[in-house]
Amino acid sequence: MPLFITLDNVYKLYNLDPSEKTEGIVILSQQNDPNKKFTSHSRLFDGLLLGFMIKGSMKSQIHFLEYEINAGDIAVLQPQLMIETKSLSEHAEIITIGLSLDFITEFPILREFVMNDQIRWEPIVRLQPDEMKLQHDLLTLIQNFYHKKASPNKTQMLRHLVLVLISMISEVYSNLPHSKSVVKSRKHEIIDDFYLLIAKYANQHRSVAFYAEKLHLTPQYLSSFLKQKTGKSALQWIDHLTILHAKTLLKSSSLSIKEISNELHFEETSVFCRYFKRAVGISPKTYRNE
């Protein structure tokens, strides 16, 4: 079963200083340590992960495909994609930036970034040689801001710096060819086709049967298969994408809660509000006003 990581539990799981906790962002600087079993668990992060290979190399399985990540490479993991570390070189050093779903929903451009098919197929990229120095300096600046003493504008300044870094990475993807093909196993086809379907239809259809029919599978098989391979059932995945869409509309649009409920094809606004509160813990109105 994958280890499910959120911004709320990452400090405990990785023994981080809770006093440095910054809303929506976590930064880890890790080196290969035989006493820390990086290869013990596959992991799912409830947000966007950016991994910067500073030294050495690592072999990882991302979204069920294997990659070798070398110094200078950037690993871009969209929300809920599984990663499993197969091996690390002796002196490997990695800086990881994790961004919560709430951070993503506050910036509509990031929602497009995390749903980009090309990123899912090509999660490993690197900047042009003339921009590597900029990346190094920006990473250092981001780390310094993250570790600095709390101040009224610390979070906001840190967010802007991270957005600059993501914009640089986004430029790399915009210049890549779109014709790269990947040989998929049947297991990966099911997972990826389901991912594409819920990305397209989750705001309209929340029935497992709808997706199972399109994949030519029984609802029971689809749900148990996904639970075994990803740690979430089909319905949990559908709910996850629906809530992500709802959060985006609440934070980045002026639509009323009733209009958002209609946009997401809920029969009644009250049903949407109960659905949202059950998943998030607070009402849509409270979430919008936070």
Sequence and secondary structure as in RCSB ss.txt:
>XXXX:A:sequence
MPLFITLDNVYKLYNLDPSEKTEGIVILSQQNDPNKKFTSHSRLFDGLLLGFMIKGSMKSQIHFLEYEINAGDIA
VLQPQLMIETKSLSEHAEIITIGLSLDFITEFPILREFVMNDQIRWEPIVRLQPDEMKLQHDLLTLIQNFYHKKA
SPNKTQMLRHLVLVLISMISEVYSNLPHSKSVVKSRKHEIIDDFYLLIAKYANQHRSVAFYAEKLHLTPQYLSSF
LKQKTGKSALQWIDHLTILHAKTLLKSSSLSIKEISNELHFEETSVFCRYFKRAVGISPKTYRNE
>XXXX:A:secstr
  EEE TTTHHHHTT  GGG BTTEEEEEEE  TTS TTS EEEESEEEEEEEEESEEEEEETTEEEEEETT EE
EE TT EEEEEEE TT EEEEEEEEHHHHHTSHHHHHHHT HHHHH  EE   HHHHHHHHHHHHHHHHHHHS  
 TTHHHHHHHHHHHHHHHHHHHHHTS S       HHHHHHHHHHHHHHHHTTT   HHHHHHHTTS HHHHHHH
HHHHHSS HHHHHHHHHHHHHHHHHHH    HHHHHHHTT S HHHHHHHHHHHHSS HHHHHH 
